[in-house]
Amino acid sequence: MAGVAVKTWREIWIRPEVYPIVAAIGGAVSLCTFFCARQISSSPGFRVWKEGRAHEGIPEEKFRVKEGVNWREHFVRRAMRDTKPAIFPGLNDAMTSPK
């Protein structure tokens, strides 16, 4: 085995060409964790404790309706309500508006 170079884990995986994949996977894991934590902790359709599930047969009660509206109208939705749904709004306007 003389002359065989052994690469360490760091030499193999910690390279500039691996950074985008690590960023993409890290972002996906972060978003998944956020979504799951939000669903479990504050979704009106998910109850952990029995007393929270006791009156689920009649969901039309006013506090349940308010809870559902508050769940649906979260901060991101309220913040993005007045924006145009476009990926590149400046480019779209430049390409479609007549001169």
C-alpha positions as a Markdown table, in Angstrom:
| # | Residue | x | y | z |
|---|---|---|---|---|
| 1 | Met | 0.0 | 0.0 | 0.0 |
| 2 | Ala | 2.9 | 2.3 | -0.3 |
| 3 | Gly | 2.1 | 5.4 | -2.4 |
| 4 | Val | -1.6 | 5.3 | -1.9 |
| 5 | Ala | -2.9 | 8.7 | -0.7 |
| 6 | Val | -5.7 | 8.5 | 1.8 |
| 7 | Lys | -8.2 | 11.4 | 1.8 |
| 8 | Thr | -9.9 | 12.5 | 4.9 |
| 9 | Trp | -13.6 | 13.1 | 5.2 |
| 10 | Arg | -13.0 | 16.8 | 5.2 |
| 11 | Glu | -10.9 | 16.7 | 2.0 |
| 12 | Ile | -13.7 | 14.8 | 0.2 |
| 13 | Trp | -16.8 | 16.6 | 1.3 |
| 14 | Ile | -15.8 | 20.2 | 2.4 |
| 15 | Arg | -15.1 | 21.6 | -1.1 |
| 16 | Pro | -16.6 | 24.7 | -2.9 |
| 17 | Glu | -18.5 | 22.5 | -5.4 |
| 18 | Val | -20.4 | 20.8 | -2.5 |
| 19 | Tyr | -21.6 | 24.1 | -0.9 |
| 20 | Pro | -24.7 | 24.6 | -3.2 |
| 21 | Ile | -26.0 | 21.1 | -2.4 |
| 22 | Val | -25.4 | 21.6 | 1.3 |
| 23 | Ala | -27.3 | 24.9 | 1.2 |
| 24 | Ala | -30.2 | 23.4 | -0.7 |
| 25 | Ile | -30.5 | 20.5 | 1.6 |
| 26 | Gly | -30.1 | 22.7 | 4.7 |
| 27 | Gly | -32.8 | 25.1 | 3.4 |
| 28 | Ala | -35.2 | 22.2 | 2.7 |
| 29 | Val | -34.6 | 20.7 | 6.1 |
| 30 | Ser | -35.1 | 24.1 | 7.8 |
| 31 | Leu | -38.4 | 24.7 | 5.9 |
| 32 | Cys | -39.7 | 21.3 | 6.7 |
| 33 | Thr | -38.8 | 21.7 | 10.4 |
| 34 | Phe | -40.6 | 25.1 | 10.4 |
| 35 | Phe | -43.7 | 23.8 | 8.7 |
| 36 | Cys | -44.0 | 20.7 | 10.9 |
| 37 | Ala | -43.4 | 22.7 | 14.1 |
| 38 | Arg | -46.0 | 25.3 | 13.0 |
| 39 | Gln | -48.6 | 22.6 | 12.2 |
| 40 | Ile | -48.1 | 20.7 | 15.4 |
| 41 | Ser | -47.9 | 23.8 | 17.7 |
| 42 | Ser | -50.6 | 26.0 | 16.4 |
| 43 | Ser | -52.9 | 24.4 | 13.8 |
| 44 | Pro | -56.6 | 24.6 | 14.8 |
| 45 | Gly | -57.1 | 21.1 | 13.4 |
| 46 | Phe | -54.5 | 19.4 | 15.6 |
| 47 | Arg | -55.1 | 19.0 | 19.3 |
| 48 | Val | -52.6 | 17.3 | 21.5 |
| 49 | Trp | -54.5 | 17.4 | 24.8 |
| 50 | Lys | -57.8 | 15.7 | 25.4 |
| 51 | Glu | -59.6 | 18.8 | 26.6 |
| 52 | Gly | -58.7 | 20.6 | 23.4 |
| 53 | Arg | -60.5 | 17.8 | 21.5 |
| 54 | Ala | -63.5 | 17.6 | 23.8 |
| 55 | His | -65.8 | 19.9 | 21.7 |
| 56 | Glu | -64.6 | 19.1 | 18.2 |
| 57 | Gly | -68.1 | 17.9 | 17.1 |
| 58 | Ile | -69.4 | 21.4 | 16.7 |
| 59 | Pro | -66.6 | 23.5 | 15.0 |
| 60 | Glu | -68.9 | 26.4 | 14.2 |
| 61 | Glu | -68.4 | 28.0 | 17.6 |
| 62 | Lys | -67.2 | 31.6 | 17.3 |
| 63 | Phe | -63.8 | 31.1 | 19.0 |
| 64 | Arg | -63.1 | 28.1 | 16.7 |
| 65 | Val | -64.0 | 30.2 | 13.6 |
| 66 | Lys | -61.7 | 33.1 | 14.9 |
| 67 | Glu | -59.0 | 30.5 | 15.6 |
| 68 | Gly | -59.2 | 29.2 | 12.0 |
| 69 | Val | -59.2 | 32.7 | 10.5 |
| 70 | Asn | -56.1 | 33.6 | 12.6 |
| 71 | Trp | -54.4 | 30.4 | 11.4 |
| 72 | Arg | -55.1 | 31.1 | 7.8 |
| 73 | Glu | -54.3 | 34.8 | 7.8 |
| 74 | His | -50.8 | 34.5 | 9.2 |
| 75 | Phe | -48.0 | 37.1 | 9.1 |
| 76 | Val | -46.5 | 36.1 | 5.7 |
| 77 | Arg | -49.9 | 36.0 | 4.0 |
| 78 | Arg | -50.8 | 39.5 | 5.4 |
| 79 | Ala | -47.4 | 40.9 | 4.4 |
| 80 | Met | -47.5 | 39.5 | 0.8 |
| 81 | Arg | -51.2 | 40.4 | 0.2 |
| 82 | Asp | -50.5 | 43.6 | -1.8 |
| 83 | Thr | -47.6 | 42.3 | -3.9 |
| 84 | Lys | -47.9 | 41.1 | -7.4 |
| 85 | Pro | -47.2 | 37.3 | -7.8 |
| 86 | Ala | -44.2 | 37.5 | -10.0 |
| 87 | Ile | -40.7 | 36.1 | -9.8 |
| 88 | Phe | -39.0 | 39.0 | -11.6 |
| 89 | Pro | -41.6 | 41.8 | -11.5 |
| 90 | Gly | -39.2 | 44.4 | -12.9 |
| 91 | Leu | -38.2 | 42.2 | -15.9 |
| 92 | Asn | -41.9 | 41.3 | -16.5 |
| 93 | Asp | -42.9 | 45.0 | -16.6 |
| 94 | Ala | -40.0 | 45.8 | -18.9 |
| 95 | Met | -40.8 | 43.0 | -21.3 |
| 96 | Thr | -44.6 | 43.5 | -21.4 |
| 97 | Ser | -45.1 | 47.2 | -21.2 |
| 98 | Pro | -45.3 | 49.1 | -24.5 |
| 99 | Lys | -42.8 | 51.9 | -25.0 |
